[in-house]
Amino acid sequence: MSSFAGRSKLAAYQSVSVHGGVANADPHGLVTMLMDACAERLTMAVGCIERRETARMAKLLHSCVTIIAELRGSLDLARGGPLAANLSDLYDYMMRQLLKANAGSDGGLVKEVLGLFNEIRGAWIAIGPQVRASSAPPPEQARAMAESSSR
Protein backbone atom coordinates (compact mmCIF):
# COMPACT_ATOMS: atom_id res chain seq x y z
CA MET A 1 0.00 0.00 0.00
CA SER A 2 1.39 3.38 -0.96
CA SER A 3 1.79 6.19 1.54
CA PHE A 4 -0.84 8.20 -0.34
CA ALA A 5 -3.38 5.36 -0.13
CA GLY A 6 -2.82 5.06 3.61
CA ARG A 7 -3.28 8.78 4.13
CA SER A 8 -6.35 8.76 1.90
CA LYS A 9 -8.00 6.01 3.99
CA LEU A 10 -7.11 7.82 7.21
CA ALA A 11 -8.55 11.08 5.85
CA ALA A 12 -11.75 9.30 4.82
CA TYR A 13 -12.07 7.74 8.29
CA GLN A 14 -11.48 11.11 9.97
CA SER A 15 -14.05 12.77 7.71
CA VAL A 16 -16.70 10.16 8.55
CA SER A 17 -15.84 10.48 12.24
CA VAL A 18 -16.17 14.27 12.18
CA HIS A 19 -19.40 14.22 10.20
CA GLY A 20 -20.88 11.66 12.58
CA GLY A 21 -19.84 13.76 15.56
CA VAL A 22 -21.43 16.87 14.06
CA ALA A 23 -24.67 15.06 13.27
CA ASN A 24 -25.01 13.85 16.87
CA ALA A 25 -23.72 16.94 18.70
CA ASP A 26 -25.78 19.41 20.66
CA PRO A 27 -25.03 23.16 20.30
CA HIS A 28 -22.55 23.04 23.18
CA GLY A 29 -20.83 20.07 21.58
CA LEU A 30 -20.59 21.79 18.21
CA VAL A 31 -18.88 24.80 19.76
CA THR A 32 -16.55 22.46 21.63
CA MET A 33 -15.64 20.75 18.35
CA LEU A 34 -14.84 24.13 16.77
CA MET A 35 -12.72 25.10 19.75
CA ASP A 36 -10.85 21.80 19.68
CA ALA A 37 -10.15 22.21 15.96
CA CYS A 38 -8.88 25.76 16.45
CA ALA A 39 -6.62 24.82 19.37
CA GLU A 40 -5.18 21.94 17.34
CA ARG A 41 -4.51 24.21 14.36
CA LEU A 42 -2.88 26.87 16.54
CA THR A 43 -0.53 24.25 17.97
CA MET A 44 0.28 22.97 14.48
CA ALA A 45 0.90 26.55 13.28
CA VAL A 46 3.52 27.06 16.00
CA GLY A 47 5.32 23.95 14.72
CA CYS A 48 5.11 25.23 11.15
CA ILE A 49 6.67 28.54 12.18
CA GLU A 50 9.51 26.69 13.90
CA ARG A 51 10.09 24.58 10.75
CA ARG A 52 9.66 27.60 8.43
CA GLU A 53 6.70 26.01 6.63
CA THR A 54 5.11 29.34 5.81
CA ALA A 55 2.51 28.14 3.30
CA ARG A 56 1.08 25.58 5.72
CA MET A 57 1.31 28.05 8.60
CA ALA A 58 -0.71 30.58 6.60
CA LYS A 59 -3.43 28.03 5.83
CA LEU A 60 -3.67 26.97 9.48
CA LEU A 61 -3.81 30.54 10.76
CA HIS A 62 -6.40 31.47 8.15
CA SER A 63 -8.49 28.53 9.31
CA CYS A 64 -8.15 29.68 12.93
CA VAL A 65 -9.23 33.21 12.09
CA THR A 66 -12.26 31.79 10.27
CA ILE A 67 -13.20 29.60 13.25
CA ILE A 68 -12.78 32.43 15.74
CA ALA A 69 -14.86 34.71 13.50
CA GLU A 70 -17.61 32.06 13.49
CA LEU A 71 -17.45 31.77 17.27
CA ARG A 72 -17.61 35.55 17.56
CA GLY A 73 -20.54 35.71 15.14
CA SER A 74 -22.47 33.14 17.16
CA LEU A 75 -22.45 35.29 20.29
CA ASP A 76 -25.83 36.63 21.36
CA LEU A 77 -24.81 40.16 22.33
CA ALA A 78 -28.38 41.19 23.22
CA ARG A 79 -28.91 38.41 25.75
CA GLY A 80 -25.28 37.85 26.72
CA GLY A 81 -24.72 41.30 28.17
CA PRO A 82 -21.24 42.43 29.19
CA LEU A 83 -19.85 38.88 29.17
CA ALA A 84 -20.72 38.38 25.50
CA ALA A 85 -19.44 41.86 24.62
CA ASN A 86 -16.11 41.19 26.37
CA LEU A 87 -15.80 37.81 24.69
CA SER A 88 -16.52 39.44 21.32
CA ASP A 89 -13.75 41.98 21.95
CA LEU A 90 -11.35 39.20 23.00
CA TYR A 91 -12.13 37.21 19.86
CA ASP A 92 -11.51 40.35 17.79
CA TYR A 93 -8.15 40.86 19.52
CA MET A 94 -7.19 37.22 18.92
CA MET A 95 -8.01 37.47 15.21
CA ARG A 96 -5.90 40.62 14.86
CA GLN A 97 -2.99 38.95 16.66
CA LEU A 98 -3.19 35.95 14.34
CA LEU A 99 -3.14 38.22 11.29
CA LYS A 100 0.01 39.87 12.67
CA ALA A 101 1.49 36.46 13.44
CA ASN A 102 0.84 35.33 9.90
CA ALA A 103 2.42 38.44 8.40
CA GLY A 104 5.54 38.13 10.55
CA SER A 105 5.74 34.37 11.15
CA ASP A 106 5.62 35.19 14.86
CA GLY A 107 5.24 32.09 17.00
CA GLY A 108 5.04 34.19 20.16
CA LEU A 109 1.81 35.80 19.00
CA VAL A 110 0.32 32.43 18.11
CA LYS A 111 1.27 31.08 21.55
CA GLU A 112 -0.34 34.13 23.17
CA VAL A 113 -3.59 33.49 21.28
CA LEU A 114 -3.40 29.78 22.07
CA GLY A 115 -3.12 30.58 25.77
CA LEU A 116 -6.10 32.93 25.67
CA PHE A 117 -8.07 30.50 23.56
CA ASN A 118 -7.38 27.58 25.88
CA GLU A 119 -8.67 29.62 28.84
CA ILE A 120 -11.95 30.26 27.01
CA ARG A 121 -12.09 26.63 25.86
CA GLY A 122 -11.51 25.36 29.41
CA ALA A 123 -14.33 27.52 30.77
CA TRP A 124 -16.62 26.39 27.95
CA ILE A 125 -15.92 22.72 28.65
CA ALA A 126 -16.46 23.28 32.38
CA ILE A 127 -19.98 24.65 31.87
CA GLY A 128 -20.96 21.79 29.56
CA PRO A 129 -22.83 19.63 32.11
CA GLN A 130 -24.73 22.66 33.42
CA VAL A 131 -25.69 23.80 29.90
CA ARG A 132 -26.77 20.34 28.83
CA ALA A 133 -28.86 19.85 31.98
CA SER A 134 -30.63 23.18 31.51
CA SER A 135 -31.40 22.51 27.83
CA ALA A 136 -32.69 18.95 28.30
CA PRO A 137 -36.48 18.56 27.97
CA PRO A 138 -38.42 17.86 31.18
CA PRO A 139 -38.76 14.11 31.90
CA GLU A 140 -42.45 14.06 30.90
CA GLN A 141 -41.70 15.72 27.54
CA ALA A 142 -38.74 13.41 26.91
CA ARG A 143 -40.90 10.35 27.64
CA ALA A 144 -43.65 11.59 25.31
CA MET A 145 -41.10 12.27 22.54
CA ALA A 146 -39.63 8.77 22.95
CA GLU A 147 -43.07 7.16 22.86
CA SER A 148 -44.15 9.07 19.75
CA SER A 149 -40.94 8.18 17.88
CA SER A 150 -41.30 4.48 18.66
CA ARG A 151 -44.74 4.30 17.00
Rosetta constraint file for C-alpha pairs under 8 A:
AtomPair CA 1 CA 5 HARMONIC 6.34 0.50
AtomPair CA 1 CA 6 HARMONIC 6.83 0.50
AtomPair CA 2 CA 6 HARMONIC 6.44 0.50
AtomPair CA 3 CA 7 HARMONIC 6.26 0.50
AtomPair CA 4 CA 8 HARMONIC 5.97 0.50
AtomPair CA 5 CA 9 HARMONIC 6.22 0.50
AtomPair CA 6 CA 10 HARMONIC 6.24 0.50
AtomPair CA 7 CA 11 HARMONIC 6.00 0.50
AtomPair CA 8 CA 12 HARMONIC 6.16 0.50
AtomPair CA 9 CA 13 HARMONIC 6.17 0.50
AtomPair CA 10 CA 14 HARMONIC 6.13 0.50
AtomPair CA 11 CA 15 HARMONIC 6.05 0.50
AtomPair CA 12 CA 16 HARMONIC 6.26 0.50
AtomPair CA 13 CA 17 HARMONIC 6.11 0.50
AtomPair CA 14 CA 18 HARMONIC 6.07 0.50
AtomPair CA 15 CA 19 HARMONIC 6.08 0.50
AtomPair CA 16 CA 20 HARMONIC 5.99 0.50
AtomPair CA 17 CA 21 HARMONIC 6.14 0.50
AtomPair CA 18 CA 22 HARMONIC 6.16 0.50
AtomPair CA 19 CA 23 HARMONIC 6.16 0.50
AtomPair CA 20 CA 24 HARMONIC 6.35 0.50
AtomPair CA 21 CA 25 HARMONIC 5.91 0.50
AtomPair CA 22 CA 30 HARMONIC 6.50 0.50
AtomPair CA 25 CA 29 HARMONIC 5.15 0.50
AtomPair CA 25 CA 30 HARMONIC 5.80 0.50
AtomPair CA 26 CA 30 HARMONIC 6.22 0.50
AtomPair CA 27 CA 31 HARMONIC 6.40 0.50
AtomPair CA 28 CA 32 HARMONIC 6.22 0.50
AtomPair CA 28 CA 128 HARMONIC 6.70 0.50
AtomPair CA 28 CA 131 HARMONIC 7.46 0.50
AtomPair CA 28 CA 132 HARMONIC 7.56 0.50
AtomPair CA 29 CA 33 HARMONIC 6.15 0.50
AtomPair CA 30 CA 34 HARMONIC 6.37 0.50
AtomPair CA 31 CA 35 HARMONIC 6.16 0.50
AtomPair CA 31 CA 71 HARMONIC 7.53 0.50
AtomPair CA 32 CA 36 HARMONIC 6.06 0.50
AtomPair CA 32 CA 121 HARMONIC 7.43 0.50
AtomPair CA 32 CA 124 HARMONIC 7.44 0.50
AtomPair CA 32 CA 125 HARMONIC 7.06 0.50
AtomPair CA 33 CA 37 HARMONIC 6.17 0.50
AtomPair CA 34 CA 38 HARMONIC 6.19 0.50
AtomPair CA 34 CA 67 HARMONIC 6.71 0.50
AtomPair CA 35 CA 39 HARMONIC 6.12 0.50
AtomPair CA 35 CA 67 HARMONIC 7.92 0.50
AtomPair CA 35 CA 121 HARMONIC 6.33 0.50
AtomPair CA 36 CA 40 HARMONIC 6.14 0.50
AtomPair CA 36 CA 121 HARMONIC 7.95 0.50
AtomPair CA 37 CA 41 HARMONIC 6.20 0.50
AtomPair CA 38 CA 42 HARMONIC 6.10 0.50
AtomPair CA 38 CA 63 HARMONIC 7.67 0.50
AtomPair CA 38 CA 64 HARMONIC 5.32 0.50
AtomPair CA 38 CA 67 HARMONIC 6.61 0.50
AtomPair CA 38 CA 68 HARMONIC 7.76 0.50
AtomPair CA 39 CA 43 HARMONIC 6.28 0.50
AtomPair CA 39 CA 114 HARMONIC 6.49 0.50
AtomPair CA 39 CA 117 HARMONIC 7.20 0.50
AtomPair CA 39 CA 118 HARMONIC 7.11 0.50
AtomPair CA 40 CA 44 HARMONIC 6.25 0.50
AtomPair CA 41 CA 45 HARMONIC 5.99 0.50
AtomPair CA 41 CA 60 HARMONIC 5.67 0.50
AtomPair CA 41 CA 61 HARMONIC 7.31 0.50
AtomPair CA 41 CA 63 HARMONIC 7.74 0.50
AtomPair CA 41 CA 64 HARMONIC 6.72 0.50
AtomPair CA 42 CA 46 HARMONIC 6.43 0.50
AtomPair CA 42 CA 60 HARMONIC 7.11 0.50
AtomPair CA 42 CA 61 HARMONIC 6.90 0.50
AtomPair CA 42 CA 64 HARMONIC 6.98 0.50
AtomPair CA 42 CA 110 HARMONIC 6.60 0.50
AtomPair CA 42 CA 111 HARMONIC 7.75 0.50
AtomPair CA 42 CA 114 HARMONIC 6.27 0.50
AtomPair CA 43 CA 47 HARMONIC 6.70 0.50
AtomPair CA 43 CA 111 HARMONIC 7.92 0.50
AtomPair CA 43 CA 114 HARMONIC 7.46 0.50
AtomPair CA 44 CA 48 HARMONIC 6.28 0.50
AtomPair CA 44 CA 57 HARMONIC 7.84 0.50
AtomPair CA 44 CA 60 HARMONIC 7.53 0.50
AtomPair CA 45 CA 49 HARMONIC 6.20 0.50
AtomPair CA 45 CA 56 HARMONIC 7.63 0.50
AtomPair CA 45 CA 57 HARMONIC 4.93 0.50
AtomPair CA 45 CA 58 HARMONIC 7.96 0.50
AtomPair CA 45 CA 60 HARMONIC 5.96 0.50
AtomPair CA 45 CA 61 HARMONIC 6.66 0.50
AtomPair CA 45 CA 107 HARMONIC 7.96 0.50
AtomPair CA 45 CA 110 HARMONIC 7.63 0.50
AtomPair CA 46 CA 50 HARMONIC 6.36 0.50
AtomPair CA 46 CA 57 HARMONIC 7.79 0.50
AtomPair CA 46 CA 107 HARMONIC 5.41 0.50
AtomPair CA 46 CA 110 HARMONIC 6.60 0.50
AtomPair CA 46 CA 111 HARMONIC 7.21 0.50
AtomPair CA 47 CA 51 HARMONIC 6.24 0.50
AtomPair CA 48 CA 52 HARMONIC 5.80 0.50
AtomPair CA 48 CA 53 HARMONIC 4.85 0.50
AtomPair CA 48 CA 54 HARMONIC 6.74 0.50
AtomPair CA 48 CA 56 HARMONIC 6.78 0.50
AtomPair CA 48 CA 57 HARMONIC 5.38 0.50
AtomPair CA 49 CA 53 HARMONIC 6.10 0.50
AtomPair CA 49 CA 54 HARMONIC 6.61 0.50
AtomPair CA 49 CA 57 HARMONIC 6.47 0.50
AtomPair CA 49 CA 105 HARMONIC 5.99 0.50
AtomPair CA 49 CA 106 HARMONIC 7.24 0.50
AtomPair CA 49 CA 107 HARMONIC 6.15 0.50
AtomPair CA 50 CA 107 HARMONIC 7.55 0.50
AtomPair CA 53 CA 57 HARMONIC 6.10 0.50
AtomPair CA 54 CA 58 HARMONIC 6.00 0.50
AtomPair CA 54 CA 105 HARMONIC 7.36 0.50
AtomPair CA 55 CA 59 HARMONIC 6.45 0.50
AtomPair CA 56 CA 60 HARMONIC 6.21 0.50
AtomPair CA 57 CA 61 HARMONIC 6.08 0.50
AtomPair CA 57 CA 102 HARMONIC 7.41 0.50
AtomPair CA 58 CA 62 HARMONIC 5.97 0.50
AtomPair CA 58 CA 102 HARMONIC 5.98 0.50
AtomPair CA 59 CA 63 HARMONIC 6.16 0.50
AtomPair CA 60 CA 64 HARMONIC 6.28 0.50
AtomPair CA 61 CA 65 HARMONIC 6.19 0.50
AtomPair CA 61 CA 98 HARMONIC 6.52 0.50
AtomPair CA 61 CA 99 HARMONIC 7.73 0.50
AtomPair CA 61 CA 102 HARMONIC 6.73 0.50
AtomPair CA 62 CA 66 HARMONIC 6.24 0.50
AtomPair CA 63 CA 67 HARMONIC 6.23 0.50
AtomPair CA 64 CA 68 HARMONIC 6.07 0.50
AtomPair CA 65 CA 69 HARMONIC 6.00 0.50
AtomPair CA 65 CA 95 HARMONIC 5.42 0.50
AtomPair CA 65 CA 98 HARMONIC 7.00 0.50
AtomPair CA 65 CA 99 HARMONIC 7.92 0.50
AtomPair CA 66 CA 70 HARMONIC 6.25 0.50
AtomPair CA 67 CA 71 HARMONIC 6.24 0.50
AtomPair CA 68 CA 72 HARMONIC 6.03 0.50
AtomPair CA 68 CA 91 HARMONIC 6.34 0.50
AtomPair CA 68 CA 95 HARMONIC 6.96 0.50
AtomPair CA 69 CA 73 HARMONIC 5.99 0.50
AtomPair CA 69 CA 91 HARMONIC 7.36 0.50
AtomPair CA 69 CA 92 HARMONIC 7.84 0.50
AtomPair CA 69 CA 95 HARMONIC 7.58 0.50
AtomPair CA 70 CA 74 HARMONIC 6.18 0.50
AtomPair CA 71 CA 75 HARMONIC 6.82 0.50
AtomPair CA 72 CA 87 HARMONIC 7.70 0.50
AtomPair CA 72 CA 88 HARMONIC 5.53 0.50
AtomPair CA 72 CA 91 HARMONIC 6.17 0.50
AtomPair CA 72 CA 92 HARMONIC 7.77 0.50
AtomPair CA 75 CA 80 HARMONIC 7.48 0.50
AtomPair CA 75 CA 84 HARMONIC 6.30 0.50
AtomPair CA 75 CA 88 HARMONIC 7.32 0.50
AtomPair CA 76 CA 80 HARMONIC 5.53 0.50
AtomPair CA 76 CA 84 HARMONIC 6.81 0.50
AtomPair CA 77 CA 81 HARMONIC 5.95 0.50
AtomPair CA 77 CA 84 HARMONIC 5.47 0.50
AtomPair CA 77 CA 85 HARMONIC 6.08 0.50
AtomPair CA 80 CA 84 HARMONIC 4.75 0.50
AtomPair CA 80 CA 85 HARMONIC 7.40 0.50
AtomPair CA 81 CA 85 HARMONIC 6.39 0.50
AtomPair CA 82 CA 86 HARMONIC 5.98 0.50
AtomPair CA 83 CA 87 HARMONIC 6.13 0.50
AtomPair CA 84 CA 88 HARMONIC 6.03 0.50
AtomPair CA 85 CA 89 HARMONIC 6.28 0.50
AtomPair CA 86 CA 90 HARMONIC 6.17 0.50
AtomPair CA 87 CA 91 HARMONIC 6.10 0.50
AtomPair CA 88 CA 92 HARMONIC 6.19 0.50
AtomPair CA 89 CA 93 HARMONIC 6.21 0.50
AtomPair CA 90 CA 94 HARMONIC 6.15 0.50
AtomPair CA 91 CA 95 HARMONIC 6.22 0.50
AtomPair CA 92 CA 96 HARMONIC 6.34 0.50
AtomPair CA 93 CA 97 HARMONIC 6.19 0.50
AtomPair CA 94 CA 98 HARMONIC 6.22 0.50
AtomPair CA 94 CA 113 HARMONIC 5.70 0.50
AtomPair CA 95 CA 99 HARMONIC 6.30 0.50
AtomPair CA 96 CA 100 HARMONIC 6.34 0.50
AtomPair CA 97 CA 101 HARMONIC 6.06 0.50
AtomPair CA 97 CA 109 HARMONIC 6.20 0.50
AtomPair CA 97 CA 110 HARMONIC 7.46 0.50
AtomPair CA 97 CA 113 HARMONIC 7.18 0.50
AtomPair CA 98 CA 102 HARMONIC 6.03 0.50
AtomPair CA 98 CA 109 HARMONIC 6.84 0.50
AtomPair CA 98 CA 110 HARMONIC 6.25 0.50
AtomPair CA 98 CA 113 HARMONIC 7.37 0.50
AtomPair CA 99 CA 103 HARMONIC 6.27 0.50
AtomPair CA 100 CA 104 HARMONIC 6.17 0.50
AtomPair CA 100 CA 106 HARMONIC 7.63 0.50
AtomPair CA 100 CA 109 HARMONIC 7.73 0.50
AtomPair CA 101 CA 105 HARMONIC 5.26 0.50
AtomPair CA 101 CA 106 HARMONIC 4.54 0.50
AtomPair CA 101 CA 107 HARMONIC 6.76 0.50
AtomPair CA 101 CA 108 HARMONIC 7.92 0.50
AtomPair CA 101 CA 109 HARMONIC 5.60 0.50
AtomPair CA 101 CA 110 HARMONIC 6.28 0.50
AtomPair CA 102 CA 106 HARMONIC 6.89 0.50
AtomPair CA 106 CA 110 HARMONIC 6.81 0.50
AtomPair CA 107 CA 111 HARMONIC 6.12 0.50
AtomPair CA 108 CA 112 HARMONIC 6.16 0.50
AtomPair CA 109 CA 113 HARMONIC 6.30 0.50
AtomPair CA 110 CA 114 HARMONIC 6.05 0.50
AtomPair CA 111 CA 115 HARMONIC 6.12 0.50
AtomPair CA 112 CA 116 HARMONIC 6.40 0.50
AtomPair CA 113 CA 117 HARMONIC 5.85 0.50
AtomPair CA 114 CA 118 HARMONIC 5.93 0.50
AtomPair CA 115 CA 119 HARMONIC 6.42 0.50
AtomPair CA 116 CA 120 HARMONIC 6.56 0.50
AtomPair CA 117 CA 121 HARMONIC 6.04 0.50
AtomPair CA 118 CA 122 HARMONIC 5.87 0.50
AtomPair CA 119 CA 123 HARMONIC 6.33 0.50
AtomPair CA 120 CA 124 HARMONIC 6.14 0.50
AtomPair CA 121 CA 125 HARMONIC 6.15 0.50
AtomPair CA 122 CA 126 HARMONIC 6.13 0.50
AtomPair CA 123 CA 127 HARMONIC 6.44 0.50
AtomPair CA 124 CA 128 HARMONIC 6.53 0.50
AtomPair CA 127 CA 131 HARMONIC 6.10 0.50
AtomPair CA 128 CA 132 HARMONIC 6.03 0.50
AtomPair CA 129 CA 133 HARMONIC 6.04 0.50
AtomPair CA 130 CA 134 HARMONIC 6.23 0.50
AtomPair CA 131 CA 135 HARMONIC 6.21 0.50
AtomPair CA 132 CA 136 HARMONIC 6.11 0.50
AtomPair CA 137 CA 141 HARMONIC 5.96 0.50
AtomPair CA 137 CA 142 HARMONIC 5.73 0.50
AtomPair CA 138 CA 142 HARMONIC 6.18 0.50
AtomPair CA 139 CA 143 HARMONIC 6.07 0.50
AtomPair CA 140 CA 144 HARMONIC 6.23 0.50
AtomPair CA 141 CA 145 HARMONIC 6.10 0.50
AtomPair CA 142 CA 146 HARMONIC 6.16 0.50
AtomPair CA 143 CA 147 HARMONIC 6.15 0.50
AtomPair CA 144 CA 148 HARMONIC 6.13 0.50
AtomPair CA 145 CA 149 HARMONIC 6.20 0.50
AtomPair CA 146 CA 150 HARMONIC 6.30 0.50
AtomPair CA 147 CA 151 HARMONIC 6.73 0.50
